[in-house]
Amino acid sequence: MRTAGALLLFLACGQTALAAAAAPLLKNGAGMYQRSDDEFVSAIVIDVQSGKQLYGYHTQQIWPAASLSKLMTALVVLDHHPKWAKVVSTVKADEVGGGSLAVKVGSRMTVQDMLYASIVGSANNTTMSLARLSGLGKAGFVKYMNATAKELGLTNTKFEEPTGLSEKNVTTAEEMAKLAQTAFSKILIRRAASTMAYRFTVTNPTVVKTVKNTNHLLTQDDDLWVIGGKTGFIYEARYNLAVQMRPMAGGPQLMVVVLGAPTKNASFDSAKSLATWAWRAYAWTPPQSVAALSK
């Protein structure tokens, strides 16, 4: 299993060009974020460059992950090096309910199309197809998901199935932030998680499909540049969101996770409010070069 090792290598390579970034400091007189009643169950804001937590509310509370689980599913799929251009078929067992790609059983598309439908449109049937096509079997795939979580140090993150439909798929805001950053460090997942709409052709029968991203911060907000994001909803979880972003005009990247918001729009509003507060409340200093630190 190479997911955690790949992330460490990714981080290490970045540190050869820049020394460990100085953590942002709270400005004098800056107040803390004021959470309104029932705004969310838990939330966290992380400065991506330094890894510093800038805000946290019940960050270790265990909560249903919902479709944020698909980020782990995508990591497991990538770890098994699928042939992205291979054309494959859906089967009846993939139809598990919830939000799905509207195609007939037996429809054919590429593995990459299935990944984009899973991440961009949060389709449960294509997510199940990806797990099935891994060759691990459902139980083996879920076992690999949990083993990867353990390797990443996510001690309170557990999975029962690949889609997030089960309330037994659980995580915490703190651990989901780490999982999302790991997922978004993978270029193919990051591209899917920052694609507004994905258009592709399905055969048997032939039909052109367009899946739109469920993350409205990406599709409807001109003030933010979304590096990657994923939404999640089941009744037991309410609305979850993990999003890595920076101001459109440029600035520090933040990882924001909101769990248990009362509505979909509320999850987007909270994530943007948390990020805006952090960018205003903290001061960032330019990272020093390795050469400068060695003097």
N, C-alpha and C positions, 0 to 999 in steps of 0.2 A: 504494500500500500504506500503510495507516494505523495498523497495530498499534502500532509503536514510538512514533509521534507521539501516539497516544491515551494511551499510558502516561505519556509526559512531561507531557501536559496534565493527566492525573489527578493526578500528583505535584505539579505546579505549583499546581493549585487548592487542594490540601491545605496548601501552604506559605503561601497568602495568609491562612489562618486561624491557623496556628501556624508559628512559625519552625522551622528545621531542628532536629529533636529532638536533644538531647544524647545521645551514645552511652552505653550502660550501661558501668559500670566493674566490673572483676573485684574482688570483695571481698577484703580482706586475709585471708590464710590459706586462701582457697578453692582447692582443688586442681583440676587439669584432669580432664576426663572420661577415665575409664579404660576403653578399649576392650578387650573380651575377644577371645581368639583366634578368628578366623573370624567375628567378629560382623557385619562388612560389608566390602565392598571399598573403598568411599569413602562419605563423609558430610559434611554441612555443616549448620550452624545459623546462621541470619541473624536479627538483630533487625529486624523489618519497619519499625518507625518510623524508625530511624536508618540502616538499611542495613548496620550493622556486622556483620562475621562474628564470631560468638562461639565457634565451634568448627569445625575443619576437619580432615579426614583424607583425604589423596590427592584433594583437591577437583578437580584438573584431570586425573585419570585418565579416559581415554576408555573408555566402557562401553556395552553395548547398552541402549537406552532402554526396550525392550519397550513396554507399553501406555501409558507416560508420553507416548509419541508422540501419543496421542489429544488431548492438550492443545493441541499445535500444529495438529492437524487441526481442532479446534473453533475456534481463532483464525482459521484460513483460511476456514472456513465462515462465521463471523460477518462477516468482512471483505467477503463477497460478498452481504450483506444478503438472506438467504433469506426467503421468505414462510413464517413458522413454522406458520401454520394450514393451509397447503396440504397436501392429501392426495396421497401419492405411493406408488408400488409398489416392492417389492424385485424384483430380477431374479437369475437364476442366477449371473451373474458376481460378484455381491456375496458369494456364499458362498465364503469363502476359508479356512475352517477355524478351529480354535481356539475360544475362548469366543464364542458367538453367541446372538442372540435366537432362541429356538425357534419359528419361524414358517415356513409354507410359502412357497416362491417365488411371487411374485405377490401376497403379502399387502400390504394397504394401511393406511397410518397417516400421521399428520402429520409434517412435517419436525421439529417440536419433539419429538415422541415418539422419533424416530430419534436426536436429539442426546442426550436423556436416557438412552436405552438404551446409547448409546456411552460416556457419561461415568459414569453411575450403575452400569450393569451391565458395562461394558467390552466390549460386544458388537462383534465384528469385522464382522459382516455389515451392521449399520446404519451403522457407520463408513464402510465402503466405499460404501454407498448415498449417504451425505452427500457424499463426494468425487465420485461420479458425477453427482449432481444439481447440483453446482456449475457444470457446463457447461464446466469446464476440461479434461476428459479426465484419465485417471490420470497421464500424464506431466506435463501442465500443472499439475495439483494438487500433485504432489510438487515440481515446480520452484518453485511459489509457497511451499510449506512451507520450502524451503531459502532462498529469497529473504527470507522473513520472519525466519528465523534469522539471516541475515547482517545484516539491518536492526537486529535487536536486539543485535548484537555477539556472537553465539554462534558463535565461529569453529571450535569443535570439535564442533558439533552438526550432524549430517547425517541426511537421511531418504531412504530408498529406496521407501517406500510409506506409506500413511496409518495403518495399524493398530498397528504395532509388532511384527508377527509376524517381520519380517526382523531378523536380528542385525546387519544393516548400518545400521539406524537406531541412531545412536550419540549420546551426549551425555556431559557430565561433571556431577558433583554441583553444582559452582559454576554452570554454565550452566543446568542444570535448575531450580535455585532461581529464577533470573531468569525463565525461561520460565513456571514455575508461578505466580509472582507476577503476571506479565503476564496470564496466563489468568484468574486468580482476581480480577483487577481488573475483569473483564467480568461484569456482573451475571448474565447468563443462564448462563454457565459456572459461576460461583460457586454459583448456586442448585442446579444439577445436581450439582456436586461436594460439596455439603453436604446432599443429600437422602438420607434413609435408605432409602426405598423409593418407587418411582414406579409408579403403576397407570394403565393406559390401555387403550383398546379398539382392536383390530386387526380389519379387515374382509377379506373374501375369502380364507378364511372368517372369520366373526365369532368372536372369542375375546377374553376379557379377560386381559391380561398384567400381571404385577407383576415389576419388576426390583428387586433388592435391591443396595444399595451394597456394593462389594467391600472398602471401607475399614472395618475393624473398630474403629478408633479412633473413628469416627463412630457406629457402631451398637452397640458393646459397652462403651464406656468413659464412665462418668458423671463423670469428673474433668476432662475436656477439652471445650472448645468448638471444634469444627472449623469453620473458615471455608471451607476447601476442601481437597480431597484427591484423590489419584489413585494407584492401585496399578498395578503392571506385573509380568508374569512371562513369560519364555520360558526354556528350559533354559540357553541361552547366557548369560543375564543373571542367572539365579536370581530373587530377589524384590526389586523396586524400590518405593519409596514417596516421594511428594512430598506434604507436608501443611503447611498453614498453620493455626495453632491458638493458643489462649490458655487459661489455667486457667478452669474453669467459673465460679469465683467472681469472675473478672475479673483482668486483668493484662496484661502486654505480649504482643503477638502475635509468634510466631516462625514462620519458614519453615524446615522441616526436610526434608532430602532424604537418604534412605538408599538406596544402590545395592549390589546383590549380597549381600543377606542370605541365609542358607542356607535359611530357611523363611519362609512368609507371616507366621506369628505372630512370628517373630524380627524381621521388619522393623517390625512394630507395636511390639514391646517396645523395640527400639532407639530408634525415633523418640520414644516417650514418655520413655524414660530420658534421652535427650539433652536434651529439652525441660525435664524436671524438674530435671536438673543445671543447666541454664542459668538457670532462674528462681531457683534457690537460690544459685548461684555469683556472679551479677551483681547490681549495684544500679542501679536506674533512678531518674532524677530527673524530676519533672513537666516537660513542655515549656513553655518560656517563650513568651509571646505576642509577636507582632511589635512591638506598641506598647512592651512592656517592654524589648525589645532595642534599640529606637531611642533610648531615653533616654540 
